[in-house]
């Protein structure tokens, strides 16, 4: 176990360093831009589309252990998560938690 601590710390530091550079660059470049500027609206739209695409890919073509869960259970959990998000005042945590619990429940019941 102690041999894995340096590897874990290396991965943690490398991950933080790789993302921190881009976050700081984004912070520096966004100074002076209005929140409703066309550029930031475009960036927001592109990032939303990327996340939507990744979620759809994960639901339809799941990696690892998620591939063992039935497609109907994955799609149903996704739909429930979206419904909870919308009905719960657009609270992301509520949608994610509801979808995760639905997925776990469906997998337990079906498998």
Helices and strands as residue ranges (DSSP letters): H 2-30, H 38-60, G 64-68, H 71-87, H 92-110
